[in-house]
Amino acid sequence: MPDTYEGLTYVGLVAFRMHRVGWFRAPGIPYFGTFPEVNVRLYSVDRQGRRGVVFRSLEAARLLPVAIARAAFQLPYVWARMAIHRDRDTIAYTSSRRWPGPRGAGCQLKVRIGERIEEPTSLEHFLTARWGIHNSFSGRSVYLPNSHPRWPLHRAELLHCDDDLVSAAGLPACAGPPMSVLYSPGVPVRMGYPVIKR
């Protein structure tokens, strides 16, 4: 079900660089496990109180992880042409969808990284303190837990956003500036075993 903050639910457009992704206890894979990703997410909570996210789409630059995630976990991964460019405190992501369609759907994001956040606001905590994925698998609700340290967060300034991934995911396009823009240098993340919800 939707998780809300002060009566509102949120849509996230989140850009990553995945590095040596591995599942369960398997070691990370250097080439196929390292790629840019941009996802469109909703924020969720289940009856057990486990907060997570529901992915509406996940763009990734490697076809093999896309195929595995779609087949094994029924996650809405799509293969995209992607690039990351960094110049000192400015970072830019570009993505253009390849398969499946709509072909060409994509985004261009550019942010300037600001100061480290020592104490996140309650909204920043709500958006980032997520340790699982809620998903549907063969008609059943599944929770995929993950483990990672708390994200080190920085404030960021959105310099450019040209996006149609949110609307391609079946959600209303953003009508104004984002409520929150954050950057993190990243942390190690390990996915756990799926839990079928009853």
N, C-alpha and C positions, 0 to 999 in steps of 0.2 A: 504494500500500500504506500501511497506517497508520504514522505516524511516532510514535515513543515517546520518553518522557523517564523515565529510571530504571525502565524496564520497564512504564510505564503509558502508555496513550493517553488523550487528553482530548477533551471536548465543550465547545465554546464557545458561549455565548449573548452575542452582541455587538450593541450598539445604536450606530448612527451617525446623523449628519446628512450626507447627501450634498449637495455644493454644486457646481453648474454641471458636471455629469458630461459628459464627452466621451470618445469612443472613437477609438483610433488617433490621427491627427493633426487630427481635427475639433475645433473650439473647443467649449468647454462651453456648455450650453444653460441660460439663466437660470432659466426657470420649470420646464420639464419635467425639467431636470437637477438640480433642488434639491428634496430630499424627505428625510423620516426613513426609516431602514431598520433592521430588526432581523434578524439572521441566526443560524441554527443551523449550526455548522461542526464538521468533524472535521479533524484535522491529518494531513498526508500527505507522502510522499516517493516519488519515482519512481526507476527504475533508474539514471538519470543523476545522482542525488543532489540533484535540485531539490526543495526543500521548498516546500510550498504548503498549501492548504486544499481540502477537499471540502465544498461547501455542500449541506446537506440541505434547507434552505428559506431564502428571503430575502423577508421582508415589506417592501413598499415602498408609499408613499402616493400614487404617481402611476401611473395605469393605462398610459400610453403606454410608459414605460421597461420596465414589467413585460411588456407584449406584445412589445416588441422583443427583450428579453433571452430570453424563452421561445422565440420563433420563430427568432431568428438564432443564438443561442448554446446553446439548450436548457438554460438554467440554471433551477433551480426557483424562480423568482420568483413571488410571489403579491401580489395587490392587497389592501391593508389600510387601515382607518381608523386614522390614527396622529396622535400629538401629542407635542410636547416642551415641557416647562415647566422653566424655570430660575429659581431664587431664590438669588442670591449663590453660595454654594459647594455648593448642592444642585440636582441635575438629575433629572428624572423623565421616563420614556418610557411611553406607553401605545400598545397596538396591538391591533386586533381584525380578524380576517381577513374579507375580502369575497369574493374569487374567486381561484382555485378553492378548494374546501373543504379541510378541514371548516370551514364558515362559523362565525365566532365564536371560533375558536381564537385565542389571543392571549397577551399578557403585560402586566404592569405592573411596571416597575423604577424604583427610586429609590435614588440613591447620593449620598454626601457626598464631595466632592473634597478630597483631602488634599495632602500636600507633594509637590513635584517629586522624581522619582527621578533621581539623578545617575548611578548605576551599577545597571542592572537586574540582578536575580538571574538565574541560569542558566535557571530556569523561566520568568521573565518574558521573557527573550530568546527561548526556545523558542516561546512562545505568540505573540509579536509580530513576529519576524523572518521574515516570509513574503512572498515576492515572486512569487506566482503562484497560479493556480487549477487543480486537476486536475478534469477533467470528462469525461463521455462525450458524444460527438457522432456521431449516426448510427451507433452501434455501435462507434465507434473512440475510443480514449483520446486526449484532447487536453490540452495544457498551455497555459494563457493567462497569459503573463507580465505583470507590472506593475512599474512603477518609481516609487519614492517615497523621500524621505529617511527616516531612522530616526525612528520615532514618538517624540515627546516624551511621556513617561509620568508620571503622577501616581498615587500610592496612592489608593485610594478605599474607603469603607466602605459596604457594602450595607445600606441602611435598610429596603428592602421588595422582595420578589420574589414575584409571583404569576404563575406561568408554566405554560402547557401547550403551548408551541411545540415544546419538546424532545420530548415524548411524541407530538405530532402529526407530528413528523419520523421517527417509528418508532424512537426511542431510549428507553432506560429513563429515567424521571424521576429527578431528583436526589434522593439519599437524605440529604444533609447539606449543610452550608454549602459554598460554592464554595472551591476551592483558591486562586484568585487573583481579585481585583477591581481593575481598573485603569481609569484615565481618560486620554484624550489629547485635547488641543484640536484635533488633526488636522494633516494635511499634504496637499499636492497629490499626487494619484495619477494616473498615466497608464497605461491598459491598452495592451498590445502586441498583436501579431498571433498568432493561435493556432498552436501547434506540434503537429503530429500525431505521437504517439509510436508507434514501431514495436516 
